Amino acid sequence: MTSSKQGYALITGASSGIGKATALAFGQAGIPLVLVSRSPDRLESTAAEARKLGVAVQTYAIDLSQVEQVKPKMEAIAAQHSIDILVNNAGMGYTGEVLTTPLDDWQRVMTLNLTSVLLCIQAILPGMRDRQQGTIINIASIAAHQAFPGWGAYNVSKAGLVALSKTLAAEERPHGVRVVSLSPGAVNTPIWDTDTVQADFDRTKMLTPEIVAQTILHTALLPGQAVVEELTLMPTAGAL
């Protein structure tokens, strides 16, 4: 397959929640898509919806927690498609006090929420540098800025992601690459239903994935000479 002249948006964690909503928002804007998720069936479901919007969609089933395969698989994608927008959305939630968090759990959270993002960036960024253009949007969390008790590993992983974004933004300005960290408050996604999260919040007061997706799209479509490097998006109800 030859590379398309029209740049693609690559979205990780695209099979549900913010990732799926972002794929559909980008599709409605006419942006061709490369969608990545570990769940091939749900990924194809998202792709089918996006294709109905009239855009090209490519899918790749990749488990980003398997870090040894992330960079080579992402490099293979970059060799096939010109990636102009990278949305690092894949991640996991985790609740548990710092005192009792097992090392394996700690490392699992850091691997997916932070290390896999680094590897995706290292694979996709060289092409952006070559073209002197590109936008990298890292989905962090309000937990990066406000430490919630019982969410230690998650808080630290997202704070690290914001620090990574700020460092990368400073490094890439001379190369024409924009870097954004978006920190949403609570979003009503399947993360609340996972076995690593024990929390009981009123999900009707949370942001919707679609609201977050529209914010991501707006950030990506800013004129090339402008960038929102750090953005916090909160429910009107505040932190839950």
Secondary structure, DSSP 8 states (H G I E B T S, - for coil): ----SS-EEEEESTTSHHHHHHHHHHHHTT--EEEEES-HHHHHHHHHHHHTTT--EEEEE--TTSHHHHHHHHHHHHHHS-EEEEEE-------B-GGG--HHHHHHHHIIIIIHHHHHHHHHHHHHHHHT-EEEEEE--GGGTS--TTBHHHHHHHHHHHHHHHHHHHHHGGGTEEEEEEEE--B-SGGGGSTT------GGGSB-HHHHHHHHHHHHTS-TT----EEEE--TT---
